[in-house]
Amino acid sequence: MFVGIDVSKNSLDVALLKAPGKPRHKVFTNNTAGHRQLLTWLNEQGALSVHACLEATGTWADAVALALHESGHQVSLVNPALIKAFGQSQLKRTKTDKADAQLIARFCEMHQPPRWSPPAPEIRELQALVRRLDTLEEMRVMEEMRVMEENRLTSGVSCAEVQAPLEEHIAYLQAQIAKTRRQIRDHIDQHPNLKDKAKLLDSIPGIGEATAALLLAELGDLTQFSNARQVAAFAGLVPRIRESGSSVRGRSRLSKVGSSRLRKLAKARCSSLEPP
C-alpha cells in the first residue's frame, strides 16, 4: 500500500492507495495528536505496513515522518521538484491539497523512491538548537532594523515609549542567543562523536565553532559522503548546465536542489570573503 501526504504547517492531507478502489482520503492536524490519529486510521484501514511519501518541506514534515518511521512504516522524503515534474508529466490540471496528496501517492507507487532514515537523536537535538539559534538571530536583526527605522522617522529624536520596549526585546533576544549558543556547545561536548567531528571541522581554515555546529546539524552523518562533490550536491551548490544542440547555450546556475540552510551558510561565508 502507498500513502501520499501533502504537508502544510497546520494540516496533513493524506491519500491511501488500496487496490482495488479509489484512494482513501483524510485530513489530520499536523501535531502530535494528529500524528497518532493518522497511525490509528491507517490501522483501521488495514494498512499495517505502507510506503509513505512526503515532500521534503523542512521542519513541517520531520515530525510526522519520524512518527511513521517509528511505527514500522517505510517513509520517503521527496524533493518537491520531483513531485511537480511528475504532475506535469501526468498533465494534472487540478491543484488542491487533496489532489496533491493523491499525486504524491501515485508518484510513490510508480517510482518507489529510496527509504528515509531519521538522523540519530543527538543530531536531531542539535538541529533543533541550531535552527532555534538561526531564528533568534533573524529576529534580533529585524528588531535592530526597527530601532534604526524609528530613529530615522523621528530624525534622531527618540521616543521613550517606542524605543524602550524595542531595546528591551533586543536585550532579551541577545540573552536567548547567548543561552542557545551555550546549549549547542554543551550538547556537542556531551557527545564524543559530535565533539570529535566538531574539532575536525574547526581545524579547517575559515570554519569556526558556529559554522561547525551548523554543518554537523544539517549534514548529519558525515560518513554518508565519500567526497566534497557529494556534499556540494547535497547542498544544491553544483551547477546546472543549460545546453542543447548548437543553439542553446544558457548560463549555468546553481541547481538549488538540496539544503537551503547550507546554501545560506555558503552565501554568508562567500560574502565575508569578498574584498571591501
C-alpha positions as CSV (number, residue, x, y, z in Angstrom):
1,M,0.0,0.0,0.0
2,F,1.1,3.5,-0.8
3,V,0.4,6.8,1.1
4,G,0.9,10.3,-0.2
5,I,0.9,13.1,2.4
6,D,0.6,16.8,1.4
7,V,2.2,18.6,4.4
8,S,1.5,22.1,5.5
9,K,2.2,23.9,8.7
10,N,-1.1,23.1,10.3
11,S,-2.5,20.1,8.4
12,L,-1.8,16.8,6.7
13,D,-3.8,15.8,3.6
14,V,-3.4,12.0,3.3
15,A,-4.2,9.8,0.4
16,L,-4.1,6.0,0.8
17,L,-3.9,3.8,-2.3
18,K,-5.6,0.5,-1.9
19,A,-6.2,-1.9,-4.7
20,P,-8.9,-2.1,-5.9
21,G,-10.9,1.0,-5.4
22,K,-10.5,4.8,-5.3
23,P,-7.9,6.3,-3.0
24,R,-9.0,6.9,0.6
25,H,-8.6,10.5,1.7
26,K,-8.5,12.1,5.2
27,V,-7.1,15.3,6.8
28,F,-5.3,15.4,10.1
29,T,-3.8,18.2,12.1
30,N,0.0,18.5,11.9
31,N,0.8,17.9,15.6
32,T,1.4,15.0,17.9
33,A,-2.3,14.3,18.4
34,G,-2.9,14.4,14.6
35,H,0.1,12.0,14.0
36,R,-1.4,9.5,16.5
37,Q,-4.8,9.8,14.7
38,L,-3.1,9.2,11.3
39,L,-1.5,6.0,12.6
40,T,-4.8,4.8,14.1
41,W,-6.6,5.5,10.8
42,L,-4.0,3.5,8.9
43,N,-4.5,0.5,11.2
44,E,-8.3,0.8,10.8
45,Q,-7.8,0.8,7.0
46,G,-5.8,-2.5,7.3
47,A,-2.7,-0.6,6.2
48,L,-0.4,-2.2,8.7
49,S,2.7,-1.6,6.5
50,V,2.8,1.2,4.0
51,H,5.3,3.1,1.9
52,A,4.5,6.8,2.7
53,C,5.9,9.6,0.6
54,L,6.1,13.2,1.8
55,E,7.6,16.3,0.2
56,A,10.8,17.4,1.9
57,T,9.3,20.7,3.3
58,G,11.7,21.2,6.1
59,T,10.6,21.0,9.8
60,W,6.9,20.7,8.9
61,A,7.4,17.2,7.6
62,D,10.0,16.0,10.1
63,A,7.8,15.0,13.0
64,V,5.2,13.1,11.0
65,A,7.9,11.3,9.0
66,L,9.5,10.2,12.3
67,A,6.2,9.0,13.7
68,L,5.6,6.9,10.6
69,H,9.1,5.5,10.7
70,E,9.0,4.6,14.4
71,S,5.7,2.8,13.7
72,G,7.4,0.5,11.2
73,H,6.2,2.1,8.0
74,Q,8.6,2.8,5.1
75,V,9.0,6.6,4.6
76,S,10.4,8.6,1.7
77,L,11.1,12.3,1.8
78,V,10.9,13.5,-1.8
79,N,12.2,16.7,-3.3
80,P,9.1,18.9,-4.2
81,A,10.7,19.5,-7.7
82,L,10.3,15.8,-8.5
83,I,6.6,15.8,-7.5
84,K,6.0,18.9,-9.6
85,A,7.7,17.3,-12.6
86,F,5.7,14.1,-12.1
87,G,2.4,16.1,-12.0
88,Q,3.3,17.9,-15.3
89,S,4.1,14.5,-16.9
90,Q,0.6,13.4,-15.8
91,L,-1.0,16.5,-17.3
92,K,-2.6,17.3,-14.0
93,R,-4.8,20.4,-14.1
94,T,-6.3,20.3,-10.6
95,K,-4.3,21.9,-7.8
96,T,-5.8,21.2,-4.4
97,D,-4.4,19.6,-1.2
98,K,-6.4,16.5,-1.8
99,A,-5.3,16.2,-5.4
100,D,-1.6,16.9,-4.4
101,A,-1.8,14.1,-1.8
102,Q,-3.1,11.6,-4.4
103,L,-0.4,12.8,-6.8
104,I,2.3,12.1,-4.2
105,A,0.8,8.7,-3.6
106,R,0.8,7.9,-7.3
107,F,4.4,9.0,-7.5
108,C,5.3,6.8,-4.6
109,E,3.6,3.8,-6.2
110,M,5.3,4.3,-9.6
111,H,8.8,5.3,-8.6
112,Q,9.1,3.8,-5.1
113,P,11.8,6.4,-4.0
114,P,14.6,5.5,-1.6
115,R,13.8,4.8,2.1
116,W,14.5,7.6,4.5
117,S,16.1,7.0,7.9
118,P,15.9,9.7,10.6
119,P,19.1,11.3,11.9
120,A,20.4,10.0,15.3
121,P,18.7,11.5,18.3
122,E,21.7,13.7,19.2
123,I,21.7,15.1,15.6
124,R,18.0,15.9,15.8
125,E,18.5,17.7,19.0
126,L,21.5,19.6,17.6
127,Q,19.3,20.5,14.5
128,A,16.6,21.9,16.8
129,L,19.1,24.0,18.7
130,V,20.9,25.3,15.6
131,R,17.7,26.2,13.9
132,R,16.4,27.9,17.0
133,L,19.6,30.0,17.1
134,D,19.1,31.0,13.5
135,T,15.6,32.1,14.2
136,L,16.6,34.1,17.2
137,E,19.4,35.9,15.2
138,E,17.0,36.7,12.4
139,M,14.5,38.2,15.0
140,R,17.3,40.3,16.5
141,V,18.3,41.7,13.2
142,M,14.7,42.6,12.5
143,E,14.3,44.4,15.8
144,E,17.5,46.3,15.3
145,M,16.3,47.4,11.9
146,R,13.0,48.6,13.5
147,V,15.1,50.7,16.0
148,M,17.0,52.2,13.2
149,E,13.8,53.0,11.3
150,E,12.2,54.6,14.4
151,N,15.3,56.8,14.7
152,R,15.1,57.8,11.1
153,L,11.4,58.7,11.2
154,T,11.9,60.8,14.3
155,S,15.0,62.5,12.9
156,G,17.1,61.4,15.8
157,V,14.6,62.4,18.5
158,S,14.0,59.2,20.3
159,C,10.5,58.4,21.7
160,A,10.9,56.6,25.0
161,E,7.5,54.9,24.7
162,V,8.6,53.2,21.5
163,Q,12.3,52.9,21.9
164,A,12.4,51.3,25.4
165,P,10.3,48.3,24.6
166,L,12.3,47.6,21.4
167,E,15.6,47.8,23.2
168,E,14.3,45.5,26.0
169,H,13.2,43.0,23.3
170,I,16.6,43.2,21.7
171,A,18.3,42.6,25.0
172,Y,16.0,39.6,25.6
173,L,16.9,38.2,22.2
174,Q,20.6,38.7,22.8
175,A,20.3,36.8,26.1
176,Q,18.4,33.9,24.4
177,I,21.0,33.8,21.7
178,A,23.8,33.5,24.2
179,K,21.9,30.8,26.1
180,T,21.3,28.8,22.9
181,R,24.9,29.1,21.9
182,R,25.9,27.6,25.3
183,Q,23.3,24.8,24.9
184,I,24.8,24.0,21.5
185,R,28.3,23.9,22.9
186,D,27.3,21.8,25.9
187,H,25.3,19.4,23.7
188,I,28.3,18.8,21.4
189,D,30.7,18.3,24.4
190,Q,28.3,15.7,25.9
191,H,28.5,13.5,22.7
192,P,32.1,12.3,22.0
193,N,31.3,11.5,18.3
194,L,29.9,15.1,17.7
195,K,32.8,16.6,19.7
196,D,35.4,14.8,17.6
197,K,33.8,15.8,14.3
198,A,33.4,19.4,15.5
199,K,37.1,19.5,16.3
200,L,38.0,18.2,12.8
201,L,35.7,20.8,11.2
202,D,37.1,23.6,13.4
203,S,40.6,22.7,12.2
204,I,39.6,23.8,8.6
205,P,40.6,27.4,7.9
206,G,37.6,29.7,7.8
207,I,35.3,27.3,9.8
208,G,34.6,28.3,13.4
209,E,32.5,26.9,16.2
210,A,29.2,28.2,14.9
211,T,29.8,27.0,11.3
212,A,30.9,23.6,12.5
213,A,27.8,23.2,14.6
214,L,25.6,24.1,11.6
215,L,27.4,21.7,9.3
216,L,27.0,18.8,11.8
217,A,23.3,19.6,12.3
218,E,22.4,19.9,8.6
219,L,24.8,17.3,7.1
220,G,24.0,14.6,9.7
221,D,26.2,11.5,9.4
222,L,29.3,12.7,7.5
223,T,30.2,9.2,6.6
224,Q,27.4,9.1,4.0
225,F,29.5,11.4,1.8
226,S,32.6,10.0,0.1
227,N,33.9,13.2,-1.3
228,A,33.4,17.0,-1.3
229,R,31.4,17.0,-4.5
230,Q,28.7,14.8,-2.9
231,V,28.4,17.4,-0.1
232,A,28.1,20.2,-2.6
233,A,25.4,18.3,-4.5
234,F,23.5,17.7,-1.2
235,A,23.6,21.4,-0.6
236,G,22.5,22.2,-4.1
237,L,25.8,24.0,-4.8
238,V,26.6,22.2,-8.1
239,P,26.0,24.0,-11.4
240,R,23.0,23.2,-13.6
241,I,24.2,23.2,-17.2
242,R,21.8,24.5,-19.9
243,E,23.0,23.4,-23.3
244,S,21.1,21.7,-26.2
245,G,22.2,21.2,-29.8
246,S,24.1,24.1,-31.3
247,S,21.8,27.0,-30.5
248,V,21.1,26.7,-26.7
249,R,23.9,27.9,-24.6
250,G,22.3,29.1,-21.4
251,R,24.1,30.5,-18.4
252,S,25.0,27.9,-15.8
253,R,23.3,28.4,-12.5
254,L,23.3,26.6,-9.1
255,S,20.9,23.7,-9.1
256,K,19.5,24.7,-5.7
257,V,18.2,21.1,-5.3
258,G,19.3,20.4,-1.7
259,S,19.5,22.0,1.7
260,S,18.6,25.7,1.6
261,R,20.2,26.2,5.0
262,L,23.6,25.0,3.7
263,R,23.3,27.3,0.7
264,K,22.5,30.2,3.0
265,L,25.7,29.4,5.0
266,A,27.8,29.2,1.9
267,K,26.5,32.5,0.7
268,A,27.3,34.1,4.0
269,R,30.8,32.7,4.0
270,C,31.4,33.9,0.4
271,S,30.2,37.4,1.3
272,S,32.6,37.6,4.2
273,L,35.5,36.7,2.0
274,E,34.7,39.3,-0.7
275,P,37.1,42.3,-0.8
276,P,35.7,45.5,0.5
